[in-house]
Amino acid sequence: MNKRQFLGTAALAGVSASISLPARAAVDNGPTLLTVTGAISKPNRGKLDPVRDQMMYKQKLSFERAHGFDYAALSALPSIAIKPTLEYDAKAHGLSGPLLVDVMKAAGANLNGTTRLVLRAVDGFAVTVTVAQATAQRYIVATHLDGAPMALGGLGPLWAVYDADKVAEMAAKPLTERFGLCPWGLYHIDVQA
């Protein structure tokens, strides 16, 4: 199996399998798109299951409890709209979704300025931002691009992103260097207090 087939299969297995574990009452409306682990107080699912959570298992993640968000749960949070210039075509695009910090609060994350959030994409790419940075730069968990839901295989279905045009130190950088801490295809966040 080549890497692309593995990632596609793993993404579907990780997304669809995550809703079938016990203790997922809050995630009954559809597949889990985002799993938050670590220092949280509102779990709605149990520990990692190496069979059902294949992608997380293959990426060597481990947790005893987590909070899973499906599309409805993310959509129920207040949405923020931004319009950054994207590196892919050097044009401004509308992105919308809840603030990253609001998603963390909904999971019961232990938040202070030094809490670290490890943002992981479906391909295993991971970056770490502090809550202070996520708050100051107004990171969102984008669910929509130019008014349409983002699809898996594009930049979505979720993208941790901010309006780099409105962050002075980022706006001063070349366009190709503004989004290094913005993983698209976001599916997991580890809260490290």
C-alpha positions in Angstrom: 0.0 0.0 0.0 1.5 3.3 -0.9 1.5 6.4 1.4 -1.4 8.1 -0.3 -3.6 5.0 0.0 -2.5 4.6 3.6 -3.4 8.2 4.5 -6.7 8.0 2.8 -7.6 4.7 4.4 -6.3 5.8 7.7 -8.2 9.1 7.6 -11.5 7.3 6.8 -10.8 4.6 9.5 -9.9 7.2 12.1 -12.8 9.4 11.4 -15.5 6.8 11.0 -14.2 4.4 13.7 -14.1 7.1 16.3 -17.8 7.4 16.6 -18.4 3.8 17.5 -16.6 3.7 20.8 -18.7 3.6 24.1 -19.2 6.9 26.0 -19.6 9.0 22.9 -23.0 10.4 23.6 -22.0 13.9 22.6 -20.8 12.8 19.2 -23.8 11.0 17.8 -24.6 13.3 14.9 -21.8 12.2 12.6 -18.2 11.2 12.4 -15.7 12.8 14.8 -13.7 15.4 12.9 -11.5 16.6 15.8 -10.3 14.8 18.8 -8.9 16.8 21.8 -6.8 15.0 24.4 -4.5 15.9 27.3 -5.4 18.4 30.0 -9.2 18.4 29.5 -12.1 18.1 32.0 -15.0 17.3 29.6 -14.2 14.0 27.9 -17.0 12.4 25.9 -15.0 9.3 24.9 -12.6 6.8 26.3 -9.0 5.9 25.7 -7.3 5.3 22.3 -8.3 2.0 20.8 -5.5 0.7 18.5 -8.0 -1.0 16.2 -10.7 1.7 15.9 -8.3 4.7 16.1 -5.8 3.4 13.4 -4.5 6.8 12.3 -3.8 8.0 15.8 -2.3 4.6 16.7 0.0 4.7 13.6 1.0 8.2 14.6 2.0 6.9 18.0 -0.6 8.9 20.0 -1.9 7.6 23.3 -4.6 8.9 25.6 -6.9 7.7 28.4 -9.8 10.0 27.6 -10.7 12.6 24.9 -13.3 15.0 23.7 -14.5 14.3 20.1 -16.2 17.0 18.0 -18.4 16.2 15.0 -19.4 18.8 12.5 -22.6 19.7 14.4 -20.7 20.3 17.6 -18.2 22.6 15.9 -21.0 24.4 14.1 -22.8 25.0 17.3 -20.0 27.2 18.6 -19.9 30.9 17.6 -18.3 31.3 14.2 -15.6 33.8 13.3 -14.9 35.0 9.7 -11.5 36.0 8.5 -10.1 36.8 5.0 -6.4 36.1 4.8 -4.3 36.1 1.6 -3.4 32.5 1.1 -0.1 31.2 -0.2 -1.7 28.8 -2.7 -2.9 31.5 -5.1 -1.9 34.8 -3.4 -5.6 35.8 -3.2 -7.7 36.7 -0.2 -10.1 33.9 0.8 -12.9 33.8 3.3 -12.5 31.3 6.1 -14.9 30.7 9.0 -15.2 28.6 12.0 -15.0 28.8 15.8 -12.1 30.3 17.6 -9.6 27.7 18.6 -9.7 28.8 22.2 -13.5 28.4 22.2 -13.1 24.8 20.9 -10.6 24.2 23.7 -13.0 25.6 26.3 -15.8 23.4 25.0 -13.5 20.4 25.6 -12.8 21.6 29.2 -9.2 22.4 28.4 -7.0 23.7 31.2 -6.1 27.0 29.6 -3.6 29.6 30.7 -1.1 31.6 28.7 1.6 29.0 28.8 -0.7 26.0 28.0 0.6 24.4 24.8 -1.6 23.1 22.0 -0.1 20.5 19.8 -2.1 20.7 16.5 -1.8 17.6 14.4 -2.9 17.1 10.7 -4.0 13.9 9.1 -0.6 13.4 7.4 1.1 13.5 10.8 2.4 17.1 10.5 2.3 18.7 14.0 3.0 22.1 15.4 2.8 23.6 18.9 1.3 27.0 19.7 0.6 28.4 23.1 -2.8 29.5 24.2 -1.4 33.1 24.5 -0.4 32.9 20.8 -3.7 31.3 19.7 -5.6 34.0 21.5 -3.4 37.0 20.3 -3.5 35.8 16.7 -7.1 34.8 16.9 -6.7 31.3 15.5 -9.8 29.7 14.3 -10.7 26.1 13.5 -11.9 26.8 10.0 -14.7 24.6 8.7 -15.5 26.7 5.6 -13.5 28.2 2.7 -15.2 30.8 0.6 -18.6 29.9 2.1 -18.4 26.1 1.4 -17.4 23.3 3.8 -13.8 22.2 3.3 -13.4 18.7 2.1 -10.9 16.1 3.2 -8.3 16.0 0.5 -8.2 19.8 0.2 -7.4 22.0 3.1 -10.0 20.4 5.4 -12.2 19.3 6.6 -10.7 21.5 9.4 -7.8 24.0 9.3 -6.2 25.7 12.3 -5.5 29.1 10.8 -5.4 32.8 11.6 -5.6 36.0 9.5 -1.9 36.5 8.8 -2.6 39.7 7.0 -3.6 41.2 10.4 -0.7 39.9 12.5 2.1 42.5 12.0 5.1 40.2 12.3 3.5 37.6 10.0 2.3 40.2 7.4 5.9 41.4 7.1 7.0 37.9 6.1 6.9 36.5 2.5 3.5 34.8 1.8 5.1 31.3 1.8 6.3 31.7 5.4 3.1 33.0 7.0 1.2 29.8 7.7 3.9 27.4 9.0 2.0 27.0 12.3 -1.4 26.4 10.6 -1.9 22.7 9.9 -4.7 22.0 7.4 -6.3 18.6 7.6 -6.4 19.2 11.4 -7.8 16.2 13.3 -6.2 16.1 16.7 -5.2 18.6 19.4 -3.2 17.6 22.5 -3.6 20.1 25.4 -0.4 20.3 27.4 -0.8 22.3 30.6 
